[in-house]
Amino acid sequence: MKLGWIGLGNMGVPMATNLKKAGYELYIYNRTKEKAKELIELGAIFKETPKELTESVDVVITMVSDDTAVREVYTEESGVLAGLTPGKIAIDMSTISPSTSREIAALCAEKGVKMLDAPVSGSVAPAKAGELVVLVGGDKETYETCKPIFDVVGKASFYLGENGAGSNAKLAINSMLGIYIQGLAETVLFAERAGIPRETMLEIVKLSAVGAPIVNIKTASIIEDQYPAAFALKHATKDLRLAMEKAKEMDIQFPLIEKTASTYQAALAAGLGELDLMAILTYITQELKK
């Protein structure tokens, strides 16, 4: 299958690179062409609009920042929908609301096209290693057709049901991530205020029952107190907001998600949005000093 990839951010570049290295004929598009340079050097073909890209491929994959960006890339005059014809497949790997996933799927269906929502769990390092977890909603037969693609970018993929199911699972797992990262930050600061060095407390966490792979990933940043974005705090805040909206839709209250979302929103307002979500530690530190 000829593949098209739209969206070359921190995650998009390594994921598309893995697909190109796996032997797929790959067409790419990004609003900023400079970000496509490495993939072009690998042999990927750059197209000037999403429409042109979609016309050239069997499967078009989008991975952009939020609901607004997804709607724009699909519905603008030179967007994905303009290039879709019956028999093609659309996959959206963005983290967006389940309702938007279903909305885009319905628009694709009008074109005779099956669409999968397939967001991923994992950040830049797993993306480079091809070890993401892919969470898929949509037509099951289409999932089976696309599973070889998911097997390249991820260590596992899960078919979860109709359109929107993948997005629901992503909001659930990212809610847990946000809660855990805030908990890790508070644990480190609690210990530090009690005279226990960060390095020591992190080793304790890693060896305890509450240790998790994310602790290894974030250890260097915490010790150095530097937070270059692997998963930007602004995106984590957006995902927690979407989770809150979904909870309201289901008429359920989740106290931990609510409190965590409030903290991340405050950190975003404090100007930390472009940093990694682990910079929530910086925000809590600042609050402790007040």
N, C-alpha and C positions, 0 to 999 in steps of 0.2 A: 504493500500500500504506500502511496505517496502521502506524506504527512505535511501539514502546515502548522506552524507554531506562532502564536501571536502573544507578545508580552515577554520582554527580555529583562526582567528584574533580577533580584538576587537569587530567586529560585528558578526562574525561567531559563536563564543561561545554562546552568549545569544540567538541568533536565533535558533541554533540547540538545545539548552537547552529547549526552549519553545516547540519545536516540540516533543522532547522526553517526556516532562511533559504532552503533549496533548495526549500521548498514542501511538505514532507511533513507530514501530520497527525501530531503527535507527542504521545505520552503519556509521562510521566516518573515515576520513583519514586526516592527516596533516604531513607535512615534519618533524616537530618537535613533537614527540609523547607526550612530557611533557605537551603541551598545551591541550591535550585530557583528562588529568587526571580527571577533574571534571565530564566530560560527561561519562567516563568509570565508574566512581563511581555511576552514575545515571542508569547505565545499557546499555549504548551504546556500540556497538561492534566495536573495532578498527581493521582496515584492513591494511595490510602492503604496498599495492600499490593501486592507483586509479583503475587499472584494476580489482583487486580482489574485491574491494568495488562495482564496477559497476556490476560485474557478480552476486552479491548477492542481488541486489535491483531492484525494479520496476521503481523508479525515482531517478536519481542522480542529486544532486544540487552542483554547484561549486560557491565559493565566494572567489576569490583571488585578488591579488593587482593590476594587470594591464594586458594589452594585451599580453605581453610576457608570463606572468605566466599562463594565460588562454590557450594560444597555447600549452605551455609545458605540462600542466596537461591533455589536451585532446590528444595530438599527440605523446607524448613520447612512447617508446616501451611498457611500462607497464601502459599507460595512459587510460583515459576514453574510447576513441574510440576502444581500443583493447578489452574492456569488453562489448561493446554495442551489442545487438541483437535486431531484429525487435520486435516492441511492447513496448520496454522500452521508457522512457521519460527522456530527459536531460533539466535541467534548469540552466542557468548561471545568477547569481545574482551579478556578478562583475560589476564595472563601467569601461567600455571599449569603444572603438570606435564602432560606428554602423557598419562599414565595417568589423571589426573583428567578431562582432556578426553574421553577415550574412555569413561570411566565415565558422565559426564553425557550424552554422546551416546546411550549404551545406554538410559539412563533415559528420554530423550526418545523414542527409537524405540519403547519400550513404549507410548507415548501416540500413536503414529502420526505422529511429528513428526521432521523432519530437523533436525539440529543441525550448525552449522559452528563450528569453533574458528578465530578470526580475530584473533589479537593483532596489534598494530601496532608498527612500528619508527619511533621519533621521539618527541620530548618536546613540551612545551607550545607552543613557538613554531610548529613544523610542524602541530600539532593546530589551532591558531587559523587557520593559513593553508590548511588542507585539503591538506597536503602530506606526510601520513604514508605509509608503505608497509605494506600490509595483507597478512598471511601466512595463507593459508587452507587448512584441512584439512576434509574431509568429502565429501559427495556433490557431484559436479561439476555436475550440472544445477541443484542448489540454489545453488551458487556463481554460476552464470550468471544465475539469477533475482535474486540479491542484488548482483550486480556494480554496478548503478547506485547502490546505497547506498555501496559501497566507493569508487566514483568521486567521491563528494561529500567523504568524509573523507580520501581519500588521493590522491596523485599516481600511484600504481601499486598494483595488487593481483596476487598470485601464487597460482594454484591449485597446491597441492603434493602432493595425494594424500588418502588416507583420514584419518579423524579422528585427531588427535594430530600430524599433519604440520605444521600451523601452529604449534603449541606447540613442536615440535622446532626449527623454524627460528628462532623467537623466542629460545629459549635459546641457540642458536648465535650469533646476532647480538648478543645482550646480553652474552655472554661476551667477544666481541671488543670491545664498548664498554667493559666493565670493565677489560680489559687495556689498552686504548688510553688511557683516562683516567688510570690509574695510571702508565702510561708518560709521559704528558704532565706529570703532577705531578712525577715524578722528573727529567724533562728540565729543567723550570723551576728546580727546586731545585738540581740539579747546576750549571746555569749561574749561578744566583744566588750560590752558595757560591764560584764561581770569579770573581766580580766582574762578571758580565754581568746587567744589569737584566732583570726579567721582561718588560717591554714589548718590549725588543729581541729577546729570545729567542723570544717568541711570534711576532714578525714574521718571524724567520728560519724558524721552523717552518711558518708559513703559506705562505711562498714556496718551500719545499723539497718534495722528492718525498714526504715523510711528512706534508705538510699535509692536513687534512681539514676538512669543514664544521663539525664539532664544535668545532674550535679557535676559529673565529670566535664561535661561540655562547658559549663559556666564557671568552673573553678578558677581558671586563669583570669577571667574578667573580674571576678570578685576580689581576688588577691591584689591585682594591679589597680583595681578601682577604675577600670577603663571599659567602656561598653559600646564598641562598634557594633552596628546593627547586623545581626544574623536574622532575627525576627523583630522588626521595629516595634517599639512600644505603641506607636500610633495605630499599627495594625492589630496588635493585641487588644487595645482599647476598643477598636471597632468591632472585633469579634465578641468581646464581652457585652457590648451594647446590643449586638444582634441576638446573643443568647438571652439577654433580658427581654427583648421584644418577643422572642419565641416563647419564653416562659409566661409572659403576659397573655399571649395568644392561647396558651394551654391552660390559663387561669391557675398557675402554680407559682408559689413563692419559693425562691432558693436563697436563703439568707447569706450564705457564703459568696455566691455569685454576685449578689447585690452589693455586698460590702467591697468585694474585690473590684468590681466594675467602678465603684465610686472612687477608690484609691487610684486606679489607673487613669480615670478621667482627670483627677486632680493633678497627677503627674504630667499628663499631656498638657494641661493648662499651664503648668510650671515650665514648659518649654523643653521637655525631655522626649518628645515624640519621635525624633529622628534617631535616637539611640536605641540600643537593644532593650527588649522588655526587662532584662535584668537590671536596668537602670532604675527600676522601682526601688532598689536599695538606696540609690542616691536621694530619691524623693523622701523616703521614710527617714533617712539620716537628717535631711534638712528639716523635717518636721520635728524631730527629736530635739533639735537645737533651738527651737523657738521657745 
